[in-house]
Amino acid sequence: MLQKIENALHQKNIKPTAMRLLVLDFLFKQQAAVSLNDLEAAFHRADRITLYRTLKTFEEKGLVHSIVDGTGSVKYARCEEGCECAPEDLHVHFHCNLCNETYCLPKARIPEIALPENFKTEEISLIMKGTCASCS
């Protein structure tokens, strides 16, 4: 697993520090998106700012993407293999109202939407809310 994590960092030109390796290992093991608070709980001895900077570096390099799911806490999920965070890579996210987990639905793509003239898209997000399979 360590080799897979190091390769993922190397492919995105991210220096493999100890914290980055630990955080990415944690993200590889998650089924749902995680918040900064989730990381703090998992790495209670780690500095919050270091964890935040690690997530931001991962996001800037396209290793993770952020999700604003309406809970007041930004969540982060690992990008799929080959994802370039381009418009064609955009997918739907699902937030469970019972367990508060947020999941990526990579097979449910966000369709291209024709905008009126002189409108410019800067961000696209589609959050579905309901009950996940575990809570059903």
C-alpha positions in Angstrom: 0.0 0.0 0.0 2.9 2.4 0.8 4.2 2.0 -2.7 0.7 2.9 -4.2 0.6 6.0 -2.0 4.1 7.1 -2.9 3.3 6.6 -6.6 0.1 8.7 -6.3 2.1 11.5 -4.7 4.9 11.2 -7.3 2.4 11.3 -10.2 1.1 14.6 -9.0 4.6 16.0 -8.2 3.9 16.2 -4.5 6.9 15.7 -2.1 6.1 12.6 0.0 6.4 14.0 3.6 5.5 11.8 6.5 2.2 13.7 7.1 1.2 13.6 3.4 1.8 9.8 3.3 -0.3 9.3 6.5 -3.2 11.5 5.2 -3.3 10.0 1.8 -3.2 6.5 3.3 -6.2 7.6 5.5 -8.0 8.9 2.4 -7.4 5.7 0.4 -9.1 3.7 3.2 -12.3 5.9 3.3 -15.5 5.1 1.5 -17.0 8.6 2.2 -15.6 12.1 2.0 -13.9 13.4 5.1 -13.7 16.8 6.7 -10.8 18.5 8.4 -12.4 17.6 11.7 -12.4 14.0 10.7 -8.7 14.2 10.0 -8.1 15.9 13.3 -9.9 13.1 15.1 -7.9 10.5 13.3 -4.6 12.3 13.8 -5.2 13.9 17.2 -1.5 14.7 17.7 -1.2 16.5 14.3 -1.4 20.2 13.9 -4.7 21.4 12.4 -2.8 23.8 10.1 -0.5 21.1 8.8 -3.6 18.9 8.0 -5.3 21.8 6.3 -2.2 22.6 4.2 -1.9 18.9 3.3 -5.5 18.8 2.0 -5.0 22.1 0.1 -1.8 20.8 -1.5 -3.6 17.7 -2.5 -6.5 19.7 -3.9 -4.3 22.1 -5.8 -2.5 19.2 -7.4 -5.7 17.3 -8.3 -5.3 14.4 -5.9 -8.5 15.3 -4.0 -11.5 17.4 -4.6 -13.5 19.4 -2.1 -17.3 19.1 -1.6 -19.6 21.7 -0.1 -22.5 19.5 0.9 -24.5 22.1 3.0 -23.4 20.8 6.4 -21.2 23.8 7.0 -18.0 21.7 6.8 -16.1 21.3 3.5 -15.3 17.6 2.8 -12.6 16.1 0.7 -12.5 12.9 -1.4 -9.8 11.3 -3.3 -10.0 11.8 -7.1 -10.6 8.8 -9.3 -7.6 7.4 -11.2 -7.1 9.5 -14.3 -9.2 12.4 -13.0 -7.9 15.8 -14.1 -10.6 17.7 -12.3 -11.8 18.9 -15.7 -15.5 19.6 -16.6 -15.8 16.1 -18.0 -14.6 14.6 -14.7 -17.4 16.3 -12.7 -19.7 14.0 -10.9 -22.6 14.1 -8.5 -22.2 13.8 -4.7 -24.7 12.2 -2.3 -25.2 13.4 1.3 -27.0 11.0 3.7 -29.3 12.9 6.0 -29.2 10.1 8.6 -25.5 9.3 9.0 -24.2 12.7 7.6 -21.7 10.9 5.3 -21.1 12.3 1.8 -20.2 10.0 -1.1 -18.9 10.6 -4.6 -21.0 9.0 -7.3 -18.3 9.0 -10.1 -20.6 7.2 -12.6 -23.3 9.9 -12.2 -21.8 12.7 -14.3 -22.9 16.3 -14.2 -24.2 17.1 -17.7 -22.8 20.0 -19.7 -25.2 23.0 -19.4 -25.4 25.7 -22.1 -25.1 29.1 -20.5 -26.4 32.3 -21.9 -23.9 34.5 -23.8 -21.3 36.2 -21.6 -21.9 33.9 -18.7 -18.7 32.1 -17.4 -18.8 29.0 -15.2 -16.3 29.1 -12.3 -17.6 26.2 -10.2 -20.1 23.4 -10.6 -21.6 21.3 -7.8 -24.5 18.9 -7.6 -25.4 17.5 -4.2 -28.2 14.9 -3.9 -29.6 14.4 -0.3 -31.4 11.5 1.1 -30.7 8.1 2.7 -27.6 6.0 1.8 -27.6 2.3 1.3 -26.2 1.7 4.8 -29.0 3.6 6.5 -31.8 2.3 4.3 
